[in-house]
Amino acid sequence: MKLANLASEIWKNSTVMEITPTEIWDEDFFLKQWFDNNEHIDKYTKTSPGWYWIGCEIDFQDLKDISPTLEKELPKSACRISDLARRNFQTFSTKNLCKKNKNNSLIIYNGHQSNIINRVRQHFMLNNNRTGAIGLKYYPLSGRKWTIIFFGKRNIKQLRDEDQPEVERLITEKSGRVAIESAWRAYYGWPILCKE
């Protein structure tokens, strides 16, 4: 199967988690104890390579206008959301950026990693200057509805039997994960907060 078709099948067979808006971010977000204490208990996986997508009920303009809650606390490795959103909006225009889905969620970021649960947590709860990530907890966004979508090794069994060995090879190797990540973006559009 071609990469674009595989990317589409991976997307359709991913785990979807709706995150309820809250007043402030939970410091345990995406740690095992967080999964254990809410409706997502069955979705926790200790470590798995794979792909992930971060969606939010938000508009492009809101992202272009947003400022960190406290600028001085924003780690150097965190994303300057408004700067990146403006730059990508100018580069890609609306026709090549991800569109909102039927649930009014906009995929703002997608990526791959050897440990997808840990990587998603970094994008929300970034607390150091070593790891580049969005750092969503530093922005007034906890009151929005979020969607986390991920595909790890345990999702492979949901694919057609003939696609499973190929996806197993791709998910294990970084070059395979990069290929699917790129194919997904070519098919669905560029997430507005992706740098490269």
Residue pairs with C-beta under 8 A, 6 or more apart in sequence:
1 9
1 163
1 166
3 179
3 180
3 182
3 183
4 183
4 186
4 187
6 163
6 166
6 167
6 170
6 180
6 183
7 180
7 183
7 184
7 187
8 184
8 187
9 159
9 160
9 163
10 51
10 151
10 155
10 159
10 167
10 180
10 184
11 53
11 149
11 151
11 184
11 188
13 151
13 155
13 158
13 159
14 51
14 53
14 149
14 150
14 151
14 155
15 43
15 149
15 150
15 151
15 152
15 155
16 147
16 148
16 149
17 40
17 43
17 147
17 148
17 149
18 145
18 146
18 147
19 145
19 146
19 147
19 148
20 145
21 142
21 143
21 144
21 145
21 146
22 142
22 143
23 142
23 143
24 142
25 124
25 125
25 136
25 137
25 142
26 34
27 125
28 34
28 37
29 121
29 124
29 125
30 117
30 118
30 120
30 121
30 124
30 125
31 121
32 44
32 46
34 40
35 41
35 43
35 44
36 44
44 117
45 117
45 152
45 153
45 154
46 117
47 114
47 115
47 117
47 118
48 115
48 116
48 117
48 152
48 153
48 154
49 112
49 113
49 114
49 115
49 116
49 152
49 153
49 171
49 172
49 177
50 112
50 113
50 116
50 150
50 151
50 152
50 153
50 155
50 171
50 177
51 110
51 111
51 112
51 116
51 150
51 151
51 171
51 177
51 180
51 181
51 184
52 110
52 111
52 112
52 113
52 116
52 119
52 120
52 148
52 149
52 150
52 151
53 107
53 109
53 110
53 147
53 148
53 149
53 150
53 191
54 107
54 108
54 109
54 110
54 120
54 123
54 134
54 146
54 147
54 148
54 149
54 191
55 101
55 105
55 106
55 107
55 108
55 146
55 147
55 148
55 149
56 105
56 106
56 108
56 141
56 144
56 145
56 146
56 147
57 104
57 105
57 106
57 144
57 145
58 106
58 108
58 141
58 144
59 106
60 85
60 89
60 94
60 97
60 106
60 192
63 81
63 82
63 85
63 108
63 192
63 193
64 82
64 85
64 86
64 89
65 82
66 81
66 82
66 85
66 139
66 140
66 141
67 82
67 139
68 74
68 78
68 138
68 139
69 138
69 139
69 140
70 138
73 138
74 80
74 135
74 138
75 126
75 127
75 128
75 129
75 135
75 138
76 129
77 126
77 128
77 129
77 130
77 131
77 132
77 133
77 135
78 126
78 133
78 134
78 135
78 138
79 132
79 133
79 134
79 135
79 193
79 195
81 134
81 139
81 193
84 192
84 193
84 195
85 192
85 193
88 97
88 190
88 192
88 193
88 194
89 97
89 192
92 189
92 190
92 192
96 189
96 190
97 189
97 190
97 191
97 192
98 106
98 107
98 108
98 188
98 189
98 190
98 191
98 192
99 106
99 189
100 106
101 107
103 147
105 145
105 147
106 192
107 149
107 188
107 189
107 191
108 191
108 192
108 193
109 123
109 134
109 191
109 193
109 194
110 181
110 184
110 185
110 191
110 194
111 119
111 181
111 194
112 174
112 177
112 178
112 180
112 181
113 119
113 177
114 174
116 150
116 152
117 150
119 133
120 148
120 150
122 131
122 133
123 133
123 134
123 135
123 136
124 134
124 135
124 136
124 137
125 137
126 133
126 134
126 135
126 137
126 138
134 193
151 171
152 171
153 168
153 171
156 164
156 167
156 168
156 171
157 164
159 167
169 176
170 176
170 177
170 179
170 180
171 177
185 191
185 194
